[in-house]
Amino acid sequence: MTAEELKDLVVLETYGLLDDDTEYVPYINNAIELLGFFLASMGDPEMLAMKDVDDGDEVPSDFINFLPVNGYPINILDGKFKIINGDSSCVDVKYTITKPRIKSLDDEIPFKDMYTGCLQMIASYLVKKHSYITPAYCQQDEAFTKELMAAIKGAKGAA
């Protein structure tokens, strides 16, 4: 799915509240980041990567943290992996990642299609919240989070 296709879904949900199509890009990026945060905290495979690490290898730019957090004889020092057991041999590690942001509406959304509804929900909520800026609407964050978690679980069940 492209960002343009996701933007079209968000426009339908938000009744075209924004004037310019490019104004949706930051909202889509925020949706990507928020969904990634929730999925990473759930240990979702969508947010996991594996890598063979040698002493002195550069830390990947999408690296968040090791899984398990304390399960490897590795530290990170100055953006490089440091194997701390005195051995410089390869260690296979699993880690959580960040998803890339989009730069334009022509870019591909970096999630599987099963998460389209979740991304639409997040981006639409953020557009509406920004446009309405009322205390009553802002108090709905907790309810929104519960709805989002239900949508994520639904998307995972649909896969």
N, C-alpha and C positions, 0 to 999 in steps of 0.2 A: 504494500500500500504506500502511496506517496503522501507527502504532507498536504498536498493540494486536496486529495481525496478526504483526508481526515479533516481538513479545514472546512470542506463542504458539509460534512456531518455536523461539525461544531456550529456552523452558520445556521443550519436548520434548528438546532437545539437552542440557540441564543437569539433567534429572530434577527440575525444580522446586526447586532448591536455595534459592531466596529465598522468604521467607514472604509478602511483600506484593507485589502486581503493580507498584505504583509504584516499588519498589526497582529495577526493570529500567530505568527512565528514564535514570539516569546511565550505565549500561552501553551503552545504545543511543546516547546522545550521544557517548560515547567511541568507539564503533564508527563513527559518522558522521564524527567528526574524524579518526580514523586512516585510514579509507578515503579521505577527502578528501585527506589528506596524501600517500598513495601515488599517487592518481590525478593530483594536481597535479604531483608530481615526474615523472610519466610524460607530462605535457602532454596529458592526456586532455581531449577537448572538453567533457566533463561539468563540468569545473572551470574553464572559460574563459568570459570575457565580453568584449564589445567596447563601447567608449564613445567618443563624440565629446567631446573635452575642450577647453574654452576656458581661458585664463589666469584663475585665481582660482576655478575650479569646486571644489566640495567633493569630497574623496576618498570614494568609496562605502564603506559600512560593511563590505562583504564583500570589499574589496580586499586581496590579499596582495602581489603584485608584478607589474611589467610583464613582458610577453613580447614580444620578447626583453628581457632585463633592462636592457641598455644601448642599446636601439634607438630611443629617442625623445628629442627635445630638451625633456624635462620633468623637473622636480624636484618633490618634495613638501615643502611648507613650512607648518607649523602646520595640517595637515589639509586643505590646499588645493593644487591643481595649480598649478605655476608654470612657464610655458613659458619656457625659458632662451635661446632664440635671438633674443630681443627682439621677437618677433612675438606678438601676442595672438590670432592666428587659431586656428581649430579644428584640432585634431590628433586623428586616429582612432587609438586605442590598444587593444591586446589585453592582458588581464591575467588572472591566476589569482584565483579567488575562494574564499571559505569557504562551506560549506553551513550553513544555519540549524539550530540545535539544536531539539529538540522540548521542549515544556513539559509535555505530558501524553500519555497513550496514545491520545488521540483525534486527535493531530496526524498529518499526512501525512509519510512519510519523504521527504527531499528528494533522493532518487536514483532513477534509472530502475529498473524492476523487475528488470532483468538483473543488478543488483548485490545483490539480496536475499540470495542465498547467501553472498556475501562479508560482508555486514553480520551475518547470523546467525552465521557462523563467528567473526567478531571478538567480538561481544557474548557469545557462549557461552564463548569462550576466557577472556574477562575475568572472567565470573562464576565459572567453575571455578577460575581462578587465585586470585581473591580468597577463594573458599570453602575451598580446600585449603591454600594458603600453605605449601607444603613446598618445600625447596630443589630437590628433583628436578623438581617441576613447573615451577618458575621457570626452570630451565635449558633448558626446551623453547622459549624465545622465538625462538631462531634457526630452529628447525624450523618453528615456527608461521608466521614471516614468509615462509619459502620456500613453505609451503602456501598462504598468502594470496596471494602473487604469482602462483602457478599458478592459483588460483581467479579472480583478476582477469583474467588472460590468457584463461582459459576463458570468462568472462562476456563479454569483448570479442569473442571469436570467435563467440559465440552471437548477437550483436546483428545 
